[in-house]
């Protein structure tokens, strides 16, 4: 008798993961499950949230030390783009709780370290690439709208942006472009990071699956993206302190939302087996 696990493992690279349809209630349910995971394993959540928060603080402090404090706000906004990669440890915590596997630091951190040899590392590169593109377009917009009047301090930059017509135009155009880039990155990563953590597939297939999940469920996924944006804006405002709580909630919820969006491995084969056989030609 053929080993079922061998069949599934052989088929996985050839068959794209099946995307399911969800509703707004599924997003709310996933959020409740994410909060439950955080309450059940708060130390893991606070640790990864703290790593993310400290990273944001260091970036802003480095900008101030290098006399480019005017880039603090764009850097803070752009830094939120790499959140899905930082949350990989949280996906693993949720996965272990779901499967009943014991939670221990060595196991969770070991899974994160192991990703350097897997496709998930390429997704991290995609996130960093979009962050770099974001910062380049900010510099271009500063040159176009503010030009030589661009100050080097954050206070001076805020005065120019909020006190001049050119600054307000820069702010408006920058936020529109930033929202478009954030939506693109959200579509590419919302499913791909947890998918690559769980399965051995290539990162291009993972990104395509993620985009399909968003296109198949536009209203629930846009609603989830809006929730992410609001929580991150609130969390970043007090010098990134809120990320200690916001990241674990968003990370755990993303895992459970992924579970609702993507059919379990091997389900495609089961679906085909359940379908009636085509009529035989006479």
N, C-alpha and C positions, 0 to 999 in steps of 0.2 A: 504494500500500500504506500502511496506517495505521501511524504511528509508535508502536511499542510503549510507549515512555516516556510519550507523551501519553496513551495509554489508561490506564496505571497511575496517572499523576498525577491524571487526572480521576476515577478510581474510588476513590482512597484516602480522601477525606473521607466517602464514602458507606458504606464497608465497614469494620467494626471489625476491628482486628488479630486474627488467629487465635492462640489460646493453645494451647500444646502440653503434653502430660503428660511430667513428668520423674520421676526417681527420686533416691535418696540419692547414687548414684554420680555423677549429673550435678552435684550440688553439690560433691562432692569434686573432680571434674574441673575445674569452673569455678574452684575455689580454687587448683588447681595452675596453671591458665592465668593467674590473677591474680598469683600469685607470679612467674611467668615474665615478665609485663609489668613488674612492679616491678623485677626484676633487669635487664631490658633497658633501662629508662629510669628509673634511680633518682633522678636530679635532679628530674624532674617530680614523682615521688611525694613526695620529701622536701619540695619547695616547697609543694605543696598541703597535705601533712600539717602542715607548719610553720605555714601560715596558719591552719589549724584549731586547732592547739595554742596559738598566740599569742592567738587570739581567746578561747579558754577562759580563759587566764591573765588577760587584761585584764578579763573579766567578773567573775571572782572578786576581783581586786584592786580593781575599782571598788566592789564590794559592801562590801569591808572599809573602803574610804575613805569611803563614805557611811554607815558605822555600821549596816549591815544584814548583817554577817558571818554571821549565823545563816541567811541565804539562800544561802550559798555552795554547800552540798551540793545543794539543789534546783536551783540555777542550773546546776551542773556536770552534773547528770543531764539537765535540760531542754536544755542546750546540745547534747547528743548527738543531739537530735531533728533538728537542721538539717544533720547530716552529709551526707545525700544531695545537698543543694544544693551544698555545698562540693566534693563529689566530681565535679561536672560536668566539670571539667578532666581528671580521671583517666579518665572515660568517653571523652572525646575522644582521649586518648592511646591507649587500647586500640583505639578505632575506627580510628585512623590506622595502628596497627601491623597490625591485621587486614586493612586494605585495601592495605597497602604504601605508604601516603602518608608522605612525609618528616616527621619530627618536628622542629618548630622552635618556639621560644617565641612568636614573633609569630603564627604560625598558630593555636596552641592557645589562647593568651590572646585572640586576635581572635574565635574562636568563642564564648568565654565572654562577651565584651562584646556580641556580636551577639544574645545571648539576651534582652537587655532589650527587643527588638522582637518577641519570639516568645512562644509560650504557656508556655514554661518559667518565665518570670517569675511567672506566676500560681501555679505549683506552689511556688515559693519563698514566696509569700504564704501559701499553705495551711500550710506548715511553720512559718512565723513565728506564724501565728494559733494553731496548736495549742500552740506554746511559750508564748504569752501566756496561753492557757487553763490550761495546766499551772501557771504561776506563780500565777494567781488562785486555783486550787483549793488550792494549798499554803497561801496566806494564810488561806483559809477554814478549812482543817483546823487550822492553828495556833490560830486564834480559837476553834474548837470544842473542841479537846482540851487545849490548853495555856493559852489565855486570857491573863490578865494576868501570868502567870508567865513568859511568853516573854522570854528575855534578848536582848540586842542583840549579844552576842559569839558567835563560833562555839564557843568552849570551853564557855561557859555553856549554849548551846543543846544541845550534845552531852550535857552532864551532865543536863539536864532530860529530854531524849528517852530516854536510856538508863537514867536513874535513877528514873523515876517511872512508875506505871501508865498515867497519861494520855499520857506521852511515848511509851511503847511502843505504845499503841493508835494514836497519831498515825502512828508509823513503819509499823505494819502496814497501816493503811487507806491511807496515802499510797502505799505500794509497790504495793498491789493496784490502786489507781486509775491510778498511773503506768504499770504494766504494761499495763493495758487501753488507755490512750491511746497507748502506744508501739506496741502491736499494730495499732491502727487506723491510725496514721501509717505504719507499715511496710507495711501492706496497700495504702495509697493511693500510696506512693512507690516501692516496690522496683522496679517496672517503669516507672512513668510518667516518671521523670527521664531515663533513657537513651532511652526511646521518643520523648519530645519533642525530645531532642537530635538524633535521627536523622530523624524524620519531621515533616511539616507537618500535624499534627492538633490538635484542640482539647484543652485540659487535662482537661476532664470525661471525654472518651472515654479519655484516657490513664489517668486514675484508675480508671475502670471496668475497663479492661483489666488494670490492676495487681491489683485486687481479684479479678478472675476468675482470674488466674494463681495467687493464693494459695488461693482456694477449690478450684480444680481440682487443686492439688498441696499439700494441707494439711500432710502430714508432712514432706516435704522443705523446704517454705518455713518451717514453724515451727522446724525444725532449723537452717536458715540464720539465722533471727531470733535463736535462742539463741546461735549462734556470734557474731553481731554483738554481742549484749549482753555476753557474756563478754569478748570482745576489747576492747570499749570500756571496761568496768569496770576491766580490768587497765591499759589505756592511760591512763585519766584519773587513777588513783590517785596516780602520782608527779607530781602537779601538771601533768597533761596532756602530759608529755614523751613518753609512749608513743604519742601520736597521730601523731608523725612517721612511725612505721612502720605503725600500725594502719589509719589512713585510706587510704593507698595500696593496701594489701592488700585491704581491704574494697571500695574503689571499683573497682579493676580486676576483682575477682571479680564484683561486681554486674553489670558490663557483660557478662561472658561468661555469667552466669546468665540475663540478659535475652535473650541470643542463643538460649539453649536453650529459653526459655519462650515466646517470641513468634516466629511464623513470619515469614520474610523478606517484605519488601514485594513484592506481586505474586503470592505463593504462593496466595492465595485464588482468583485468576483461573485459575491453572494447575490447581488442584484441581478446579474446576468443569469446565474443559475436558477433564480426564481422565475425568470421570464419563460413563457411557453416556447417550445421549439418551433422554428419556422416550418411551414408545411412542406412535405417532400414533393419534389417534382414527379409527375406521372409520365 
